[in-house]
Amino acid sequence: MLSPWLSLLLNRPELVVDHLAAYAELASEEAHAAAHAWIRLAAAWTFAVLMAAVAVALAGTAVMLAAAQSSHPWVWLAWVAVPLTAAALALAAWTWARRMPATTGFDTLRQQWQADRQAFLPPHPPSPRPSQDPFPPRMAPTQPQPQANAPSTAPTTEPLVTHAPD
C-alpha cells in the first residue's frame, strides 16, 4: 500500500504542484506582513529615541539661554514648552511602540502545515507500556576467564634489563 503523499503525487501531480504554489504564495504574503510589522516597530522606536534626544538637547539649550538671559519672564514659557513638546512626542512614540502587537510571523503558514500533516500522516501509535519496552537495558558484556595452561598476555611490572650490571 502506498502512502497518501506518494499515491497523490503519482495519480494527481497537478494538485501537488498547485498546493506547493499556494504554500509559496502564503509564505510570500506572511513574509510581506511580517516585514511591514517589523518596519513599523523599528520606525516607532527610532522616532521615540530621536525625539528623546531632541528633548534633552532642547532642554540643555533652554537652560543655557535662561542662564544667559533672564530679563523677560515670558521667555521661560518658550524655553520650557519647546523641550516639553519634544518630550511629549517621544513619550507618545514610546507608548505607541510598546502597544504594537509582537507577532512571530508565519502563524497562518504554521497552521496550514499542521493541518496538512494531520491530513496525510497516520496517527502515532500509543507509546508502549513499561512492561513492553522495545529497547531493554543493555547487559554488561561478560569477560572470558583465562585458561590455567594458557600463557598470560598481561603486561609484566618488572623492568626490562637492556645491559648487564658491572
C-alpha positions in Angstrom: 0.0 0.0 0.0 1.4 3.4 -1.0 1.5 6.3 1.4 -1.1 9.1 0.7 1.6 11.5 -0.4 3.1 9.1 -3.0 -0.3 8.0 -4.3 -1.4 11.6 -4.7 1.9 12.5 -6.4 1.6 9.6 -8.9 -2.1 10.0 -9.6 -2.6 13.8 -9.5 0.7 15.6 -9.7 -1.0 18.9 -10.7 -2.7 19.0 -7.3 0.6 18.7 -5.6 2.1 21.5 -7.8 -0.9 23.7 -7.1 -0.6 23.1 -3.4 3.1 23.9 -3.3 2.4 27.1 -5.3 -0.2 28.0 -2.7 2.3 27.4 0.0 4.8 29.7 -1.8 2.2 32.4 -2.1 1.1 32.1 1.5 4.8 32.3 2.6 5.3 35.4 0.5 2.2 37.1 2.0 3.3 36.2 5.5 6.8 37.5 4.9 5.5 40.7 3.5 3.2 41.3 6.5 6.0 40.4 9.0 8.4 42.8 7.2 5.8 45.6 7.4 5.2 45.0 11.1 8.9 45.0 11.9 9.4 48.2 9.8 6.6 49.9 11.7 8.0 48.8 15.0 11.6 49.9 14.1 10.2 53.3 12.9 8.3 53.8 16.2 11.3 53.0 18.4 13.6 55.1 16.2 11.3 58.1 16.4 10.9 57.7 20.2 14.7 57.6 20.7 15.3 60.6 18.4 12.6 62.7 20.0 14.0 61.9 23.4 17.5 63.0 22.2 16.0 66.2 20.7 14.1 66.9 24.0 17.3 66.5 26.0 19.2 68.8 23.6 16.5 71.4 23.6 16.3 71.3 27.4 20.0 71.9 27.6 19.7 74.8 25.2 16.9 76.2 27.2 18.9 76.1 30.4 21.8 77.8 28.8 19.6 80.5 27.3 17.9 81.0 30.7 21.3 81.5 32.4 22.4 84.0 29.7 19.2 86.0 29.6 16.7 86.4 32.4 15.3 89.8 31.6 12.0 88.7 30.1 9.8 86.4 32.3 7.6 85.3 29.4 10.6 83.7 27.6 10.6 80.9 30.2 7.4 79.7 28.7 9.0 79.2 25.3 12.1 77.7 26.9 10.0 75.1 28.8 7.3 74.5 26.1 9.7 73.6 23.3 11.6 70.8 25.1 8.4 69.5 26.7 6.8 69.3 23.2 9.7 67.1 22.0 9.4 65.0 25.3 5.7 64.6 24.8 6.3 63.3 21.2 8.9 60.9 22.5 6.6 59.6 25.1 3.8 59.2 22.6 6.1 57.3 20.2 7.3 55.1 23.1 3.8 54.3 24.1 2.8 53.5 20.5 5.8 51.2 20.1 5.1 49.4 23.3 1.4 48.8 22.3 2.3 47.3 19.0 1.5 43.5 18.9 4.5 41.3 19.0 4.0 39.0 16.0 6.1 35.9 15.5 5.1 35.9 11.8 4.1 32.9 9.7 1.3 31.8 12.0 -1.1 31.0 9.1 1.6 29.1 7.4 2.3 27.0 10.5 -1.4 26.3 10.9 -1.7 25.2 7.3 1.4 22.9 7.7 -0.1 21.3 10.8 -3.4 20.7 9.0 -1.7 19.1 6.1 0.4 16.9 8.3 -2.7 15.7 10.2 -4.5 15.0 6.9 -1.7 13.0 5.4 0.3 11.4 8.2 -1.1 8.4 10.1 -1.7 9.0 13.8 1.1 8.0 16.1 0.6 4.6 17.8 0.3 4.8 21.6 3.5 4.7 23.5 4.4 1.2 24.8 3.8 0.4 28.4 6.9 0.0 30.6 6.5 -3.8 30.5 6.5 -3.7 26.7 9.7 -1.7 26.4 11.1 -2.2 22.9 14.6 -1.3 24.0 15.6 -3.4 27.0 18.6 -2.1 29.0 21.9 -3.4 27.9 23.7 -6.0 29.9 27.3 -5.7 30.7 29.5 -7.9 28.5 31.0 -10.9 30.3 34.8 -11.3 30.4 36.2 -14.6 29.3 38.1 -16.5 32.0 41.7 -17.2 31.2 42.7 -20.9 31.0 45.1 -22.3 33.5 47.6 -23.7 30.9 47.5 -20.6 28.6 50.4 -18.1 28.7 49.5 -14.8 30.2 49.3 -11.8 27.9 49.1 -9.3 30.7 51.9 -6.9 30.9 54.5 -7.5 33.5 55.5 -4.9 36.0 59.2 -5.9 36.1 61.6 -3.6 34.3 63.4 -4.8 31.3 67.2 -5.1 31.6 68.9 -3.9 28.5 72.5 -4.4 29.6 74.3 -6.5 32.3 75.3 -4.7 35.5 79.1 -4.3 36.1 
